[in-house]
Structures are given as structure tokens and as C-alpha cells.
Amino acid sequence: MKLKDLALAVVSKKHRGAAWYKRAQKKADQHGFYVYSRHMVWKDQPFFLKALERTKTITGIPDPRAFVLQSCLRSLEAVDGDVAECGVRYGRSTVFMLTADLRPREYHLFDSFAGLSEPVAEDRKANGRMPWEPGDFDANEQVAKNNIRPYGDPRFHVGWIPNAFPEVIDRRFALVHIDVDLYEPTRDALAFFYDRVQPNGMIVCDDYGSSMCPGARKAFDDFFAPHREGIIELPTGQALVIKQA
């Protein structure tokens, strides 16, 4: 054991935590990463901690992105409408939203559970490489349902986007979360849901800021170019749009 590690082992828990944070921050700076400051309070919010406990065995969306979804949803308490999620996988993001929602809503969850569909030319990275293959991110449908249903009773719409969308053609939505990585399903989700999002409701793209998902970004940029809503890009890699009245 190195001397500085030994020193950390014998100091108080409070000082040990501060010392480890400084070391992690220094390493992150050296390699171009960011460590969230210890004084940020979002990670201590009760609804976040509750969801964190519920999802500790569920892989999926990173914690900061999960909190963004919770915060968006909580800001929509006065907005009527359902929640739609395109791309569920094992349900981690769904559980975070269900845990934070301030009012009862119907949740509509869309996923093939067969992984990604066929990528297209728009999904190629700037270097020409295709980062994904059909079937990436496949998941077990029953495992997802078992993860989610202790905390709510959502409707599952199983199938490829947009085939299942007609099942909710008469519904209106306060929040739509799109996490499908690729150009075509992102484009199709926007084309269907945009007119069905309530005024002041939100559309959130999980993949907008990822260099691995250029197709998702292009789909958002292309779709909203003729609309008056602006795209708000977040440092988590997400982007959100607030529907204008």
C-alpha cells in the first residue's frame, strides 16, 4: 500500500471522503474527464436517492441523465398528459421517472427488446465508421417488466418503431423520452409525437450529444429546423425541447 493510501485509511470518514475526491478530481483533469463537485445537491435529493436504491441492480442510463429526466418531469406537474418512452431496455430510466413523478400519469413504453434496428448512412461517425450493429442493446422483455412493475403499471408496446405508435394515436403527452440511438427511429418518434405533446410539455433525446449517435442528433436537428422551438443541449449528452403553445 502506498503511503498516501495508508494515510487515507486512518483519517476520519469526512476527511477521507474529501481526500479521495481531490485525488479523483486531479486524475479526471489529467485525462479530460469531469467529476461532479461534492457540493452539488442534485445527487442528495430524496426522490433521486429513492430511485437510486430501487435501481441498484438495473443497468442502463447513467445517474446524471436519470436525474435530468426526474427534474424535467417534476417541472411538468401542472401539464396534463401521459409519458412516453421510446427505448426502455431494462427500465432504469422508467423507474427513475416513476419515482419522481408528482402526479399520476399513464406511461407508454415502446421497445422491440430485440436491440437496435438496421443503422443507415446517417448513423456513421465522422470518420466513416458505423458504431452500431443490428441487435446491439437487446434486452429481456420479462426482466424489464419485472424491474418496472413494482413501482407502476405502465403499458408496454412491444415492437419496432413506429409500428406500435398507432396504439396511442389519441393520447396526449407531457413528456416524451427518446433513447433509440439511431437516425430513423429517432426521426419517426419525433414525427409521431411532436403534434401530440402538450403545450409546455417536453421532448428529451438521450443520445443528442454522443459522438456514437450522430444519427440521433441529425434527426433532431433536421426535424426542428423548420419549427420555432429551440434545442437545449445539456452537458450530460441529452437535449430537450419545450413544446411551444
Sequence and secondary structure as in RCSB ss.txt:
>XXXX:A:sequence
MKLKDLALAVVSKKHRGAAWYKRAQKKADQHGFYVYSRHMVWKDQPFFLKALERTKTITGIPDPRAFVLQSCLRS
LEAVDGDVAECGVRYGRSTVFMLTADLRPREYHLFDSFAGLSEPVAEDRKANGRMPWEPGDFDANEQVAKNNIRP
YGDPRFHVGWIPNAFPEVIDRRFALVHIDVDLYEPTRDALAFFYDRVQPNGMIVCDDYGSSMCPGARKAFDDFFA
PHREGIIELPTGQALVIKQA
>XXXX:A:secstr
  HHHHHHHHS HHHHHHHHHHHHHHHHHHHT     TT  GGG HHHHHHHHHTTT   S HHHHHHHHHHHHT
TTTS  EEEEE  TTSHHHHHHHHH SS   EEEEE SS      GGGS TTS     TTTT   HHHHHHHHGG
G   EEEESSTTTTGGGGTT  EEEEEE   SHHHHHHHHHHHGGGEEEEEEEEESSTT TT HHHHHHHHHHHT
TSS   EE TTS EEEE   
